[in-house]
Amino acid sequence: MPMNEQPPWGQKKKPSGPEDVLALLIQKIRDAFAGKEERNSQNRPEGQPPEQPLNFLAGAGKLVAIVAAVIILQGVFSCFFTIKPGEVGVILRFGQYTRTTQPGLHFKIPYVEELAKVDVESVRKEEFGFRSRTPGTSSTLDRKGYDMESLMLTGDKDVIEVAWIVQYKVSDPVKLLFKVRDVSQTVRDASETVTRRIVGNKDFDYVLGHREILAANAKSELQAQLDRLECG
């Protein structure tokens, strides 16, 4: 027979993807159970009812096959994941950190590796002494009930009201997820501690006239404290 001549029975078509392999597996399982039932019906004497235990085992086998097919299909589709721009993916294998993925299409081992997405581009903020309210398109500030956050004692024993905002971005997603339980509350506590200490070391007039210098000092000290806490 020439090399380029096809055999009379044709050439088998190979599966083109995981879905075809799964469909072929399910069809073979169905054919196996169907062939077994047909052989049992041929060997059974005429007029004899089918045996109930065999039917029960056959039904249980079909149920197991369906469950296995669902698990395999779910694993196939969970292998691939997409990370959007501005995000990173933190991959855990059996609960332990293994790698960080950048934006794009990636692969992970199903049922073994877990994915946690972290937004590293958005600017997060914590407000002290007020809260921003946005009813509709206009933004308003609500100061009621937040006096305890903004009232401070200066170095010359005067009371001053200081309201401020802390804006920050995520620099290390792994530390953000695993080093500190509540990053937002940690930022608030650290910022309030730093600000009260700086204001408490200056007199009333200095605080009013050098707000930019105080803000720069507070920013530097707060960043150093968050780095020591490994907040990410």
Salt bridges, closest charged atoms under 4 A:
GLU37 OE2 - LYS62 NZ 3.74
GLU113 OE2 - ARG93 NH2 2.47
GLU113 OE2 - ARG99 NH1 3.12
GLU121 OE1 - LYS169 NZ 3.69
GLU126 OE1 - ARG188 NH1 3.12
GLU127 OE2 - LYS125 NZ 3.24
ASP142 OD2 - ARG133 NE 3.59
GLU149 OE2 - ARG131 NH2 2.91
GLU149 OE2 - ARG188 NH2 3.19
GLU161 OE2 - ARG143 NH1 3.77
GLU192 OE2 - ARG196 NE 3.17
GLU221 OE1 - ARG197 NH2 2.29
GLU230 OE1 - LYS179 NZ 3.56
